[in-house]
Amino acid sequence: MALKTFNVEKEVYDEFSQFCKENGLNMSRQIEIFMEFVIEEEPKAKKKYLEKLQKIRKGTFIPVKSLTGRYGS
């Protein structure tokens, strides 16, 4: 485990500290969980989604003015 120092607004720190105390949470662990989520969960899912979306956008599309006119009712 590493000891790191971060600059955080005093008001934000005080409010989060109080929140952790009221809920019986370890502040350091909550920050660690948040950091893990940001680097492990969100970017991978978001990256895969954006790559698929980009492929769809580059696809070939057929202009259709009326679905019933093109495919029947």
LOTOR-846352 format. One record per atom (N, C-alpha, C, CB): residue number from 1; residue in one letter; atom name; x, y, z. Coordinates in Angstrom, 1 decimal. Glycine has a CB too. Layout:
% residues N
+-----+---------+-------+--------+--------+--------+
| num | residuo | atomo |     xx |     yy |     zz |
+-----+---------+-------+--------+--------+--------+
| NUM |       a |    CA |      X |      Y |      Z |
...
+-----+---------+-------+--------+--------+--------+
//
This chain:
% residues 73
+-----+---------+-------+--------+--------+--------+
| num | residuo | atomo |     xx |     yy |     zz |
+-----+---------+-------+--------+--------+--------+
|   1 |       m |     N |    0.8 |   -1.2 |    0.0 |
|   1 |       m |    CA |    0.0 |    0.0 |    0.0 |
|   1 |       m |     C |    0.9 |    1.2 |    0.0 |
|   1 |       m |    CB |   -1.0 |    0.0 |    1.2 |
|   2 |       a |     N |    0.5 |    2.3 |   -0.7 |
|   2 |       a |    CA |    1.3 |    3.5 |   -0.8 |
|   2 |       a |     C |    0.5 |    4.6 |   -0.2 |
|   2 |       a |    CB |    1.6 |    3.8 |   -2.3 |
|   3 |       l |     N |    1.3 |    5.5 |    0.5 |
|   3 |       l |    CA |    0.7 |    6.7 |    1.0 |
|   3 |       l |     C |    0.9 |    7.8 |    0.1 |
|   3 |       l |    CB |    1.4 |    7.0 |    2.4 |
|   4 |       k |     N |   -0.2 |    8.4 |   -0.4 |
|   4 |       k |    CA |   -0.2 |    9.5 |   -1.4 |
|   4 |       k |     C |   -0.8 |   10.7 |   -0.8 |
|   4 |       k |    CB |   -0.8 |    9.1 |   -2.7 |
|   5 |       t |     N |   -0.5 |   11.9 |   -1.3 |
|   5 |       t |    CA |   -1.1 |   13.2 |   -0.9 |
|   5 |       t |     C |   -1.8 |   13.8 |   -2.1 |
|   5 |       t |    CB |    0.0 |   14.1 |   -0.3 |
|   6 |       f |     N |   -3.0 |   14.2 |   -1.9 |
|   6 |       f |    CA |   -3.8 |   14.9 |   -2.9 |
|   6 |       f |     C |   -4.3 |   16.2 |   -2.4 |
|   6 |       f |    CB |   -5.0 |   14.0 |   -3.3 |
|   7 |       n |     N |   -4.4 |   17.2 |   -3.3 |
|   7 |       n |    CA |   -5.0 |   18.5 |   -2.9 |
|   7 |       n |     C |   -6.5 |   18.4 |   -3.2 |
|   7 |       n |    CB |   -4.4 |   19.6 |   -3.7 |
|   8 |       v |     N |   -7.3 |   18.6 |   -2.1 |
|   8 |       v |    CA |   -8.7 |   18.5 |   -2.2 |
|   8 |       v |     C |   -9.3 |   19.8 |   -1.5 |
|   8 |       v |    CB |   -9.3 |   17.2 |   -1.6 |
|   9 |       e |     N |  -10.4 |   20.3 |   -2.1 |
|   9 |       e |    CA |  -11.0 |   21.5 |   -1.5 |
|   9 |       e |     C |  -11.4 |   21.1 |   -0.1 |
|   9 |       e |    CB |  -12.3 |   21.9 |   -2.3 |
|  10 |       k |     N |  -11.2 |   21.9 |    0.9 |
|  10 |       k |    CA |  -11.5 |   21.6 |    2.3 |
|  10 |       k |     C |  -13.0 |   21.3 |    2.5 |
|  10 |       k |    CB |  -11.1 |   22.8 |    3.2 |
|  11 |       e |     N |  -13.8 |   22.0 |    1.9 |
|  11 |       e |    CA |  -15.3 |   21.8 |    2.1 |
|  11 |       e |     C |  -15.7 |   20.4 |    1.6 |
|  11 |       e |    CB |  -16.1 |   22.9 |    1.3 |
|  12 |       v |     N |  -15.1 |   20.0 |    0.4 |
|  12 |       v |    CA |  -15.4 |   18.7 |   -0.1 |
|  12 |       v |     C |  -14.9 |   17.6 |    0.8 |
|  12 |       v |    CB |  -14.8 |   18.6 |   -1.6 |
|  13 |       y |     N |  -13.7 |   17.8 |    1.3 |
|  13 |       y |    CA |  -13.0 |   16.8 |    2.2 |
|  13 |       y |     C |  -13.9 |   16.7 |    3.4 |
|  13 |       y |    CB |  -11.6 |   17.2 |    2.5 |
|  14 |       d |     N |  -14.2 |   17.8 |    4.0 |
|  14 |       d |    CA |  -15.0 |   17.8 |    5.3 |
|  14 |       d |     C |  -16.3 |   17.1 |    5.1 |
|  14 |       d |    CB |  -15.2 |   19.2 |    5.8 |
|  15 |       e |     N |  -17.0 |   17.4 |    4.0 |
|  15 |       e |    CA |  -18.3 |   16.8 |    3.8 |
|  15 |       e |     C |  -18.2 |   15.3 |    3.5 |
|  15 |       e |    CB |  -19.0 |   17.4 |    2.5 |
|  16 |       f |     N |  -17.2 |   14.9 |    2.8 |
|  16 |       f |    CA |  -17.0 |   13.5 |    2.5 |
|  16 |       f |     C |  -16.6 |   12.7 |    3.8 |
|  16 |       f |    CB |  -16.0 |   13.2 |    1.4 |
|  17 |       s |     N |  -15.7 |   13.4 |    4.5 |
|  17 |       s |    CA |  -15.3 |   12.8 |    5.8 |
|  17 |       s |     C |  -16.5 |   12.5 |    6.7 |
|  17 |       s |    CB |  -14.2 |   13.7 |    6.5 |
|  18 |       q |     N |  -17.3 |   13.5 |    6.8 |
|  18 |       q |    CA |  -18.5 |   13.4 |    7.6 |
|  18 |       q |     C |  -19.4 |   12.3 |    7.1 |
|  18 |       q |    CB |  -19.3 |   14.7 |    7.7 |
|  19 |       f |     N |  -19.6 |   12.2 |    5.8 |
|  19 |       f |    CA |  -20.4 |   11.2 |    5.2 |
|  19 |       f |     C |  -19.9 |    9.8 |    5.5 |
|  19 |       f |    CB |  -20.4 |   11.4 |    3.6 |
|  20 |       c |     N |  -18.6 |    9.6 |    5.4 |
|  20 |       c |    CA |  -17.9 |    8.3 |    5.8 |
|  20 |       c |     C |  -18.1 |    8.0 |    7.2 |
|  20 |       c |    CB |  -16.4 |    8.3 |    5.4 |
|  21 |       k |     N |  -18.0 |    8.9 |    8.1 |
|  21 |       k |    CA |  -18.2 |    8.7 |    9.5 |
|  21 |       k |     C |  -19.6 |    8.3 |    9.8 |
|  21 |       k |    CB |  -17.8 |    9.9 |   10.4 |
|  22 |       e |     N |  -20.5 |    9.0 |    9.2 |
|  22 |       e |    CA |  -22.0 |    8.7 |    9.5 |
|  22 |       e |     C |  -22.4 |    7.3 |    9.0 |
|  22 |       e |    CB |  -22.8 |    9.7 |    8.8 |
|  23 |       n |     N |  -21.7 |    6.8 |    7.9 |
|  23 |       n |    CA |  -22.0 |    5.6 |    7.3 |
|  23 |       n |     C |  -21.1 |    4.4 |    7.7 |
|  23 |       n |    CB |  -22.1 |    5.7 |    5.8 |
|  24 |       g |     N |  -20.1 |    4.7 |    8.6 |
|  24 |       g |    CA |  -19.2 |    3.7 |    9.0 |
|  24 |       g |     C |  -18.3 |    3.2 |    7.9 |
|  24 |       g |    CB |  -19.9 |    2.5 |    9.5 |
|  25 |       l |     N |  -17.9 |    4.1 |    7.0 |
|  25 |       l |    CA |  -17.0 |    3.8 |    5.9 |
|  25 |       l |     C |  -15.6 |    4.3 |    6.1 |
|  25 |       l |    CB |  -17.6 |    4.5 |    4.6 |
|  26 |       n |     N |  -14.6 |    3.6 |    5.5 |
|  26 |       n |    CA |  -13.3 |    4.0 |    5.5 |
|  26 |       n |     C |  -13.0 |    4.9 |    4.3 |
|  26 |       n |    CB |  -12.3 |    2.7 |    5.5 |
|  27 |       m |     N |  -12.7 |    6.1 |    4.6 |
|  27 |       m |    CA |  -12.5 |    7.1 |    3.5 |
|  27 |       m |     C |  -11.5 |    6.7 |    2.5 |
|  27 |       m |    CB |  -12.1 |    8.5 |    4.1 |
|  28 |       s |     N |  -10.4 |    6.2 |    2.9 |
|  28 |       s |    CA |   -9.3 |    5.8 |    2.0 |
|  28 |       s |     C |   -9.8 |    4.7 |    1.1 |
|  28 |       s |    CB |   -8.1 |    5.3 |    2.7 |
|  29 |       r |     N |  -10.5 |    3.7 |    1.6 |
|  29 |       r |    CA |  -11.0 |    2.6 |    0.8 |
|  29 |       r |     C |  -12.1 |    3.1 |   -0.2 |
|  29 |       r |    CB |  -11.6 |    1.5 |    1.8 |
|  30 |       q |     N |  -12.9 |    4.0 |    0.2 |
|  30 |       q |    CA |  -13.9 |    4.6 |   -0.7 |
|  30 |       q |     C |  -13.2 |    5.3 |   -1.9 |
|  30 |       q |    CB |  -14.8 |    5.6 |    0.0 |
|  31 |       i |     N |  -12.1 |    6.0 |   -1.7 |
|  31 |       i |    CA |  -11.4 |    6.6 |   -2.8 |
|  31 |       i |     C |  -10.7 |    5.6 |   -3.6 |
|  31 |       i |    CB |  -10.4 |    7.6 |   -2.2 |
|  32 |       e |     N |  -10.2 |    4.6 |   -3.0 |
|  32 |       e |    CA |   -9.5 |    3.5 |   -3.8 |
|  32 |       e |     C |  -10.5 |    2.8 |   -4.7 |
|  32 |       e |    CB |   -8.9 |    2.5 |   -2.8 |
|  33 |       i |     N |  -11.7 |    2.5 |   -4.1 |
|  33 |       i |    CA |  -12.8 |    1.9 |   -4.9 |
|  33 |       i |     C |  -13.1 |    2.7 |   -6.1 |
|  33 |       i |    CB |  -14.0 |    1.6 |   -4.1 |
|  34 |       f |     N |  -13.3 |    4.0 |   -5.9 |
|  34 |       f |    CA |  -13.6 |    5.0 |   -7.0 |
|  34 |       f |     C |  -12.5 |    4.9 |   -8.1 |
|  34 |       f |    CB |  -13.8 |    6.4 |   -6.5 |
|  35 |       m |     N |  -11.2 |    5.0 |   -7.6 |
|  35 |       m |    CA |  -10.1 |    5.0 |   -8.6 |
|  35 |       m |     C |  -10.1 |    3.7 |   -9.4 |
|  35 |       m |    CB |   -8.8 |    5.1 |   -7.8 |
|  36 |       e |     N |  -10.3 |    2.5 |   -8.7 |
|  36 |       e |    CA |  -10.4 |    1.2 |   -9.4 |
|  36 |       e |     C |  -11.5 |    1.2 |  -10.5 |
|  36 |       e |    CB |  -10.6 |    0.1 |   -8.4 |
|  37 |       f |     N |  -12.7 |    1.8 |  -10.1 |
|  37 |       f |    CA |  -13.8 |    1.8 |  -11.0 |
|  37 |       f |     C |  -13.4 |    2.6 |  -12.3 |
|  37 |       f |    CB |  -15.0 |    2.4 |  -10.3 |
|  38 |       v |     N |  -12.8 |    3.8 |  -12.1 |
|  38 |       v |    CA |  -12.5 |    4.7 |  -13.2 |
|  38 |       v |     C |  -11.5 |    4.0 |  -14.1 |
|  38 |       v |    CB |  -11.9 |    6.0 |  -12.7 |
|  39 |       i |     N |  -10.5 |    3.3 |  -13.6 |
|  39 |       i |    CA |   -9.4 |    2.8 |  -14.5 |
|  39 |       i |     C |   -9.8 |    1.4 |  -15.0 |
|  39 |       i |    CB |   -8.1 |    2.7 |  -13.8 |
|  40 |       e |     N |  -10.6 |    0.6 |  -14.3 |
|  40 |       e |    CA |  -10.8 |   -0.8 |  -14.7 |
|  40 |       e |     C |  -12.2 |   -1.0 |  -15.4 |
|  40 |       e |    CB |  -10.7 |   -1.7 |  -13.5 |
|  41 |       e |     N |  -13.2 |   -0.3 |  -15.0 |
|  41 |       e |    CA |  -14.5 |   -0.6 |  -15.5 |
|  41 |       e |     C |  -15.0 |    0.3 |  -16.6 |
|  41 |       e |    CB |  -15.5 |   -0.6 |  -14.3 |
|  42 |       e |     N |  -15.0 |    1.6 |  -16.3 |
|  42 |       e |    CA |  -15.6 |    2.5 |  -17.2 |
|  42 |       e |     C |  -14.9 |    2.6 |  -18.5 |
|  42 |       e |    CB |  -15.6 |    3.9 |  -16.5 |
|  43 |       p |     N |  -13.6 |    2.9 |  -18.5 |
|  43 |       p |    CA |  -12.9 |    3.1 |  -19.8 |
|  43 |       p |     C |  -13.0 |    1.9 |  -20.8 |
|  43 |       p |    CB |  -11.5 |    3.4 |  -19.6 |
|  44 |       k |     N |  -13.0 |    0.7 |  -20.3 |
|  44 |       k |    CA |  -13.1 |   -0.5 |  -21.2 |
|  44 |       k |     C |  -14.4 |   -0.6 |  -21.8 |
|  44 |       k |    CB |  -12.8 |   -1.8 |  -20.4 |
|  45 |       a |     N |  -15.5 |   -0.5 |  -21.0 |
|  45 |       a |    CA |  -16.8 |   -0.5 |  -21.5 |
|  45 |       a |     C |  -17.1 |    0.6 |  -22.5 |
|  45 |       a |    CB |  -17.9 |   -0.5 |  -20.4 |
|  46 |       k |     N |  -16.7 |    1.8 |  -22.1 |
|  46 |       k |    CA |  -16.9 |    3.0 |  -22.9 |
|  46 |       k |     C |  -16.1 |    2.8 |  -24.2 |
|  46 |       k |    CB |  -16.5 |    4.2 |  -22.2 |
|  47 |       k |     N |  -14.9 |    2.4 |  -24.2 |
|  47 |       k |    CA |  -14.1 |    2.3 |  -25.4 |
|  47 |       k |     C |  -14.7 |    1.3 |  -26.3 |
|  47 |       k |    CB |  -12.6 |    1.8 |  -25.0 |
|  48 |       k |     N |  -15.1 |    0.1 |  -25.9 |
|  48 |       k |    CA |  -15.7 |   -0.9 |  -26.7 |
|  48 |       k |     C |  -17.0 |   -0.3 |  -27.4 |
|  48 |       k |    CB |  -16.0 |   -2.2 |  -26.0 |
|  49 |       y |     N |  -17.8 |    0.4 |  -26.6 |
|  49 |       y |    CA |  -19.0 |    0.9 |  -27.1 |
|  49 |       y |     C |  -18.7 |    2.0 |  -28.2 |
|  49 |       y |    CB |  -19.9 |    1.6 |  -26.0 |
|  50 |       l |     N |  -17.8 |    2.8 |  -27.9 |
|  50 |       l |    CA |  -17.5 |    3.9 |  -28.9 |
|  50 |       l |     C |  -16.9 |    3.3 |  -30.2 |
|  50 |       l |    CB |  -16.5 |    4.9 |  -28.3 |
|  51 |       e |     N |  -16.1 |    2.2 |  -30.1 |
|  51 |       e |    CA |  -15.6 |    1.6 |  -31.3 |
|  51 |       e |     C |  -16.7 |    0.9 |  -32.1 |
|  51 |       e |    CB |  -14.5 |    0.5 |  -30.9 |
|  52 |       k |     N |  -17.6 |    0.3 |  -31.5 |
|  52 |       k |    CA |  -18.7 |   -0.3 |  -32.2 |
|  52 |       k |     C |  -19.6 |    0.8 |  -32.8 |
|  52 |       k |    CB |  -19.6 |   -1.2 |  -31.3 |
|  53 |       l |     N |  -19.8 |    1.8 |  -32.1 |
|  53 |       l |    CA |  -20.6 |    2.9 |  -32.6 |
|  53 |       l |     C |  -20.0 |    3.6 |  -33.9 |
|  53 |       l |    CB |  -20.8 |    4.0 |  -31.6 |
|  54 |       q |     N |  -18.6 |    3.7 |  -33.8 |
|  54 |       q |    CA |  -17.9 |    4.3 |  -34.9 |
|  54 |       q |     C |  -18.0 |    3.4 |  -36.2 |
|  54 |       q |    CB |  -16.4 |    4.5 |  -34.6 |
|  55 |       k |     N |  -18.0 |    2.0 |  -36.0 |
|  55 |       k |    CA |  -18.1 |    1.1 |  -37.1 |
|  55 |       k |     C |  -19.5 |    1.2 |  -37.7 |
|  55 |       k |    CB |  -17.8 |   -0.3 |  -36.7 |
|  56 |       i |     N |  -20.5 |    1.3 |  -36.9 |
|  56 |       i |    CA |  -21.9 |    1.5 |  -37.4 |
|  56 |       i |     C |  -22.0 |    2.7 |  -38.2 |
|  56 |       i |    CB |  -22.9 |    1.5 |  -36.2 |
|  57 |       r |     N |  -21.5 |    3.8 |  -37.7 |
|  57 |       r |    CA |  -21.6 |    5.1 |  -38.4 |
|  57 |       r |     C |  -20.9 |    5.1 |  -39.7 |
|  57 |       r |    CB |  -21.0 |    6.2 |  -37.5 |
|  58 |       k |     N |  -19.8 |    4.3 |  -39.9 |
|  58 |       k |    CA |  -19.1 |    4.2 |  -41.2 |
|  58 |       k |     C |  -19.8 |    3.2 |  -42.1 |
|  58 |       k |    CB |  -17.7 |    3.8 |  -40.9 |
|  59 |       g |     N |  -20.8 |    2.5 |  -41.7 |
|  59 |       g |    CA |  -21.5 |    1.5 |  -42.5 |
|  59 |       g |     C |  -22.2 |    2.1 |  -43.7 |
|  59 |       g |    CB |  -22.4 |    0.7 |  -41.7 |
|  60 |       t |     N |  -22.6 |    1.2 |  -44.6 |
|  60 |       t |    CA |  -23.4 |    1.6 |  -45.8 |
|  60 |       t |     C |  -24.8 |    1.5 |  -45.4 |
|  60 |       t |    CB |  -23.0 |    0.6 |  -47.0 |
|  61 |       f |     N |  -25.5 |    2.6 |  -45.8 |
|  61 |       f |    CA |  -27.0 |    2.6 |  -45.5 |
|  61 |       f |     C |  -27.8 |    2.9 |  -46.7 |
|  61 |       f |    CB |  -27.2 |    3.8 |  -44.4 |
|  62 |       i |     N |  -28.9 |    2.3 |  -46.8 |
|  62 |       i |    CA |  -29.9 |    2.5 |  -47.9 |
|  62 |       i |     C |  -30.9 |    3.5 |  -47.5 |
|  62 |       i |    CB |  -30.5 |    1.1 |  -48.3 |
|  63 |       p |     N |  -31.0 |    4.6 |  -48.2 |
|  63 |       p |    CA |  -32.0 |    5.6 |  -47.9 |
|  63 |       p |     C |  -33.4 |    5.1 |  -48.1 |
|  63 |       p |    CB |  -31.8 |    6.9 |  -48.7 |
|  64 |       v |     N |  -34.3 |    5.2 |  -47.1 |
|  64 |       v |    CA |  -35.6 |    4.7 |  -47.2 |
|  64 |       v |     C |  -36.6 |    5.9 |  -46.8 |
|  64 |       v |    CB |  -35.9 |    3.5 |  -46.3 |
|  65 |       k |     N |  -37.4 |    6.3 |  -47.8 |
|  65 |       k |    CA |  -38.4 |    7.3 |  -47.5 |
|  65 |       k |     C |  -39.6 |    6.8 |  -46.8 |
|  65 |       k |    CB |  -38.8 |    8.1 |  -48.8 |
|  66 |       s |     N |  -40.0 |    5.6 |  -47.1 |
|  66 |       s |    CA |  -41.2 |    5.0 |  -46.6 |
|  66 |       s |     C |  -40.9 |    3.5 |  -46.4 |
|  66 |       s |    CB |  -42.4 |    5.2 |  -47.4 |
|  67 |       l |     N |  -41.0 |    3.0 |  -45.2 |
|  67 |       l |    CA |  -40.8 |    1.5 |  -44.9 |
|  67 |       l |     C |  -41.9 |    0.7 |  -45.6 |
|  67 |       l |    CB |  -40.7 |    1.3 |  -43.4 |
|  68 |       t |     N |  -43.1 |    1.2 |  -45.5 |
|  68 |       t |    CA |  -44.2 |    0.4 |  -46.1 |
|  68 |       t |     C |  -44.1 |    0.4 |  -47.6 |
|  68 |       t |    CB |  -45.6 |    1.0 |  -45.6 |
|  69 |       g |     N |  -43.7 |    1.5 |  -48.2 |
|  69 |       g |    CA |  -43.5 |    1.6 |  -49.6 |
|  69 |       g |     C |  -42.4 |    0.7 |  -50.1 |
|  69 |       g |    CB |  -43.2 |    3.0 |  -50.0 |
|  70 |       r |     N |  -41.4 |    0.5 |  -49.3 |
|  70 |       r |    CA |  -40.2 |   -0.3 |  -49.7 |
|  70 |       r |     C |  -40.5 |   -1.8 |  -49.4 |
|  70 |       r |    CB |  -39.0 |    0.1 |  -48.9 |
|  71 |       y |     N |  -41.1 |   -2.1 |  -48.2 |
|  71 |       y |    CA |  -41.2 |   -3.5 |  -47.8 |
|  71 |       y |     C |  -42.6 |   -4.0 |  -47.7 |
|  71 |       y |    CB |  -40.6 |   -3.6 |  -46.4 |
|  72 |       g |     N |  -43.6 |   -3.1 |  -48.0 |
|  72 |       g |    CA |  -45.0 |   -3.5 |  -48.0 |
|  72 |       g |     C |  -45.6 |   -3.4 |  -46.5 |
|  72 |       g |    CB |  -45.2 |   -5.0 |  -48.4 |
|  73 |       s |     N |  -46.9 |   -3.6 |  -46.4 |
|  73 |       s |    CA |  -47.5 |   -3.4 |  -45.1 |
|  73 |       s |     C |  -47.6 |   -4.7 |  -44.3 |
|  73 |       s |    CB |  -48.8 |   -2.8 |  -45.3 |
+-----+---------+-------+--------+--------+--------+
//
